[in-house]
Every structure is written in structure tokens, then in C-alpha cells.
Amino acid sequence: MSSESRELLGIDPSELRFTFELKKQISCSLHLTNKTDEYMAFKVKTTSPKKYCVRPNNGIVAPRSTFDVLVTMQAQREAPPDMQCKDKFLVQSAIVSKDITPKDITGEMFTKESGNVVDEVRLKVVYAPPSQPTSINEGSDKENLGSLSYQETTRESKEPDRIISESLALILKLNEEKNSAIQQNHKLREELDLLRRDMSRQISGFSVVFVLAVALLGILLGFFMKR
């Protein structure tokens, strides 16, 4: 197969946006969509690997299916100047055979020299400031309600990192189970279609043999009756 380069996977969003807060892990998701009839291998890279955790950082997207990748920025001790970020991400993809598993994925698969059909999409990182609570001054009841809402938000933002880590781990586990189920379902459908085709050929072959046997028997009976 000759080497080509074209858009293979749909990637949403087109940029990684993190609501920046000091000393807090922040996550966002990448949604990969395979609209083709081919199996797609992917690999996610970043210019700051110590700053971000990508799970999974590679995988297989079955035909006509989707795959979710979770990108987590580690807790930062200081904000960048003017909230500008120079970090970049690279999503590589390549058409592979259906027998390839995530363990078989290598960096060489995504080079044009490999002969594979490959694609690369670059994503920039954008920091957004956390939303500020809106104060309400109309009436004592509304003022108390606004104050209560602000306090609850403050308490929630101070939850231990352990709870955040456990939640992220659960999300990752559910995403991996969903993606694995999609791939297994697609392979089972292919095996079922193959089994149906085999049975159809066997039934068709049996019908031909049966007709020939009946015809031969008729000829023999006619021959003996004439005698």
C-alpha cells in the first residue's frame, strides 16, 4: 500500500481548553470519531509530557465507532504570564489491520516511510479563568441565597485531591470498558457474518448435490424400466 496522508479521525474539540486553577488537577476529553470502514490506530503526544497525563495515549478505533481520551493537567503552583500557554498536542492516526491491538502499536506505524495511510492533527492548549460567582443585592433572601451558593462552591473546590483522583480513575475505567465493548461487538459481528456466509455456501452446495443425485437416480430408474 502506498503512503498517503489524509484526514482519518474526527477530533473534537479542536483545542484543549482547561479552566485554570492553582494547585488543582484539571481534565478535559478528546472525542475521536472513525467514520470509515477501516480500523484506525492512534497515538497522542504532547510537548510537555511531565505536565499532562493522557489516558489512554494510544489505542484502536473500530470502524464506524468513537473513542474517548482523557487529558489531565497536573496541579500547577503558579499561573503562566497573561494566562497564555505554549503547550501543544499531536494526535497521530493510521489505518491498520483488524488484528492489531493497542499493545502492537509503535511509533513507526505513524510515519510515511511505513507505507501506511497516516494523518497528524495538532491541537493547542488554552487556559480559561474560573468563573466568578455573581453577587445579588436585591432583597435579603436573594442576598443570603447568593452567599450560600458561593460558600458551597468554595467548599467543593477544596475537596481533597484523593476524591478527584478516584473520580478520574472511575471515568477512565468506564471509558476503557466502553471502548473495549465497542471493539468486541464489532469483531463479533464480523465473525457472525463470516459464519452466515459459510453456512450459505454449504447449503447451496448441498442443494446442487441433491439435485444431481435425484437426476441420476431418475436416469437409472428409466434405464431399468426400459429393460
C-alpha positions as CSV (number, residue, x, y, z in Angstrom):
1,M,0.0,0.0,0.0
2,S,1.4,3.4,-1.0
3,S,2.0,6.0,1.6
4,E,-0.7,8.7,1.8
5,S,-1.8,11.5,4.1
6,R,-5.5,12.4,4.7
7,E,-7.9,13.1,7.5
8,L,-8.7,9.8,9.2
9,L,-10.2,10.6,12.5
10,G,-12.6,13.3,13.5
11,I,-11.3,15.1,16.6
12,D,-13.4,17.1,19.0
13,P,-12.8,19.7,20.4
14,S,-10.3,21.4,18.0
15,E,-8.3,22.8,21.0
16,L,-7.8,21.6,24.6
17,R,-9.4,24.1,27.0
18,F,-8.6,23.9,30.7
19,T,-10.3,26.0,33.3
20,F,-7.1,27.0,35.1
21,E,-7.0,26.8,38.9
22,L,-3.8,26.8,41.0
23,K,-2.9,23.6,42.9
24,K,-5.7,21.6,41.3
25,Q,-5.8,18.8,38.7
26,I,-7.9,19.7,35.7
27,S,-9.2,17.4,33.0
28,C,-10.8,17.6,29.6
29,S,-11.8,15.0,27.0
30,L,-10.9,14.3,23.4
31,H,-13.6,12.6,21.4
32,L,-12.3,10.6,18.4
33,T,-14.6,9.5,15.6
34,N,-13.9,6.9,13.0
35,K,-16.4,7.4,10.1
36,T,-14.6,5.0,7.8
37,D,-14.8,1.2,7.3
38,E,-11.2,0.8,8.4
39,Y,-9.5,0.1,11.7
40,M,-7.6,3.2,13.0
41,A,-4.7,3.2,15.4
42,F,-4.0,6.5,17.2
43,K,-1.3,7.9,19.4
44,V,-1.4,11.2,21.4
45,K,1.8,13.2,22.1
46,T,2.5,16.5,23.8
47,T,5.3,19.0,24.1
48,S,5.1,18.8,27.9
49,P,4.8,15.1,28.8
50,K,5.6,15.8,32.5
51,K,2.8,18.3,32.8
52,Y,0.0,16.2,31.3
53,C,-1.4,12.7,31.7
54,V,-3.1,11.2,28.7
55,R,-5.2,8.0,29.2
56,P,-5.0,6.1,27.1
57,N,-2.3,7.6,25.0
58,N,-2.8,5.1,22.2
59,G,-5.5,2.7,21.0
60,I,-7.6,1.3,18.2
61,V,-10.8,2.9,17.0
62,A,-13.1,0.3,15.3
63,P,-14.9,1.2,12.0
64,R,-17.9,3.5,12.4
65,S,-17.3,4.0,16.2
66,T,-15.9,6.5,18.7
67,F,-13.2,6.6,21.3
68,D,-12.8,9.0,24.3
69,V,-9.4,10.1,25.6
70,L,-9.0,11.9,28.9
71,V,-6.3,14.5,29.2
72,T,-5.4,15.7,32.7
73,M,-3.2,18.6,33.6
74,Q,-1.2,18.2,36.8
75,A,-1.8,20.7,39.6
76,Q,0.2,23.9,38.9
77,R,1.8,26.0,41.6
78,E,1.8,29.3,39.6
79,A,-0.1,30.7,36.7
80,P,1.6,31.5,33.4
81,P,2.0,35.2,32.3
82,D,-1.2,36.6,30.9
83,M,-2.7,33.0,31.1
84,Q,-1.0,32.2,27.8
85,C,0.0,28.6,27.2
86,K,2.5,27.4,24.6
87,D,1.9,23.7,25.1
88,K,0.8,21.7,22.1
89,F,-0.7,18.2,21.4
90,L,-0.3,16.0,18.4
91,V,-2.8,13.3,17.5
92,Q,-1.4,10.7,15.1
93,S,-3.6,8.2,13.3
94,A,-3.0,5.4,10.8
95,I,-5.0,2.7,9.0
96,V,-4.2,-0.8,10.4
97,S,-5.5,-4.3,10.0
98,K,-8.2,-5.6,12.4
99,D,-5.7,-7.9,14.1
100,I,-3.7,-5.1,15.5
101,T,-4.2,-4.5,19.3
102,P,-3.1,-1.4,21.4
103,K,-0.1,-3.4,22.6
104,D,1.1,-3.8,19.0
105,I,1.1,0.0,18.3
106,T,4.6,1.5,17.7
107,G,5.8,5.0,16.7
108,E,6.9,3.6,13.3
109,M,3.3,2.9,12.3
110,F,2.6,6.7,12.0
111,T,5.5,7.5,9.6
112,K,5.0,7.8,5.9
113,E,8.1,5.5,5.5
114,S,6.0,2.7,6.9
115,G,3.7,2.7,3.9
116,N,0.6,3.2,6.0
117,V,-2.0,5.8,5.3
118,V,-1.3,8.3,8.1
119,D,-2.6,11.6,9.5
120,E,-1.5,14.2,12.1
121,V,-3.6,16.8,13.8
122,R,-2.1,19.5,16.0
123,L,-4.0,20.9,18.9
124,K,-3.2,24.0,21.0
125,V,-3.8,24.4,24.7
126,V,-6.0,27.2,26.0
127,Y,-6.3,28.3,29.6
128,A,-9.6,29.8,30.8
129,P,-10.1,31.6,34.1
130,P,-12.5,30.0,36.6
131,S,-16.0,31.5,36.5
132,Q,-16.7,34.1,39.2
133,P,-19.8,34.0,41.4
134,T,-22.4,36.7,40.7
135,S,-23.4,38.8,43.7
136,I,-27.1,39.5,44.2
137,N,-28.2,42.6,46.1
138,E,-32.0,42.6,45.6
139,G,-33.6,41.7,48.9
140,S,-32.3,39.9,52.0
141,D,-33.5,36.4,50.9
142,K,-31.8,36.7,47.5
143,E,-28.6,38.0,49.1
144,N,-28.5,35.1,51.5
145,L,-29.1,32.6,48.7
146,G,-26.2,34.1,46.7
147,S,-23.9,33.9,49.7
148,L,-24.9,30.3,50.3
149,S,-24.2,29.3,46.7
150,Y,-20.8,30.9,46.9
151,Q,-19.9,29.1,50.1
152,E,-20.9,25.7,48.7
153,T,-18.8,26.3,45.6
154,T,-15.9,27.3,47.8
155,R,-16.2,24.1,49.9
156,E,-16.5,22.0,46.8
157,S,-13.3,23.5,45.3
158,K,-11.4,22.5,48.5
159,E,-12.3,18.8,48.3
160,P,-9.2,16.6,48.8
161,D,-7.3,15.6,45.7
162,R,-8.0,11.9,46.7
163,I,-11.7,12.3,45.7
164,I,-10.7,13.9,42.4
165,S,-8.2,11.2,41.6
166,E,-10.8,8.5,42.4
167,S,-13.4,10.1,40.2
168,L,-10.9,10.4,37.3
169,A,-9.9,6.8,37.8
170,L,-13.6,5.7,37.6
171,I,-14.2,7.8,34.4
172,L,-11.1,6.2,32.8
173,K,-12.2,2.7,33.7
174,L,-15.7,3.3,32.3
175,N,-14.3,4.8,29.1
176,E,-11.9,1.8,28.6
177,E,-14.7,-0.7,29.3
178,K,-17.0,1.1,26.8
179,N,-14.3,1.3,24.1
180,S,-13.4,-2.4,24.7
181,A,-17.1,-3.4,24.4
182,I,-17.4,-1.5,21.1
183,Q,-14.4,-3.3,19.6
184,Q,-15.6,-6.7,20.8
185,N,-19.1,-6.1,19.4
186,H,-17.7,-5.1,16.0
187,K,-15.5,-8.3,15.9
188,L,-18.4,-10.5,16.9
189,R,-20.5,-9.0,14.1
190,E,-17.7,-9.8,11.6
191,E,-17.4,-13.4,12.8
192,L,-21.2,-13.8,12.6
193,D,-21.3,-12.5,9.1
194,L,-18.5,-14.9,8.1
195,L,-20.3,-17.8,9.7
196,R,-23.5,-16.9,7.8
197,R,-21.7,-16.8,4.5
198,D,-20.1,-20.2,5.2
199,M,-23.4,-21.8,6.1
200,S,-25.0,-20.3,3.0
201,R,-22.3,-21.8,0.8
202,Q,-22.7,-25.2,2.5
203,I,-26.4,-25.2,2.0
204,S,-26.0,-24.1,-1.6
205,G,-23.5,-26.9,-2.3
206,F,-25.8,-29.5,-0.6
207,S,-28.7,-28.4,-2.9
208,V,-26.7,-28.9,-6.0
209,V,-25.5,-32.4,-4.9
210,F,-29.1,-33.3,-4.0
211,V,-30.5,-32.3,-7.4
212,L,-27.7,-34.2,-9.2
213,A,-28.4,-37.3,-7.1
214,V,-32.1,-37.2,-7.9
215,A,-31.4,-36.7,-11.6
216,L,-29.0,-39.6,-11.7
217,L,-31.5,-41.8,-9.8
218,G,-34.2,-40.9,-12.3
219,I,-32.0,-41.8,-15.2
220,L,-31.1,-45.2,-13.7
221,L,-34.8,-46.0,-13.0
222,G,-35.7,-45.1,-16.5
223,F,-32.9,-47.3,-17.9
224,F,-34.0,-50.3,-15.8
225,M,-37.7,-49.8,-16.6
226,K,-37.0,-49.9,-20.4
227,R,-35.2,-53.2,-19.9
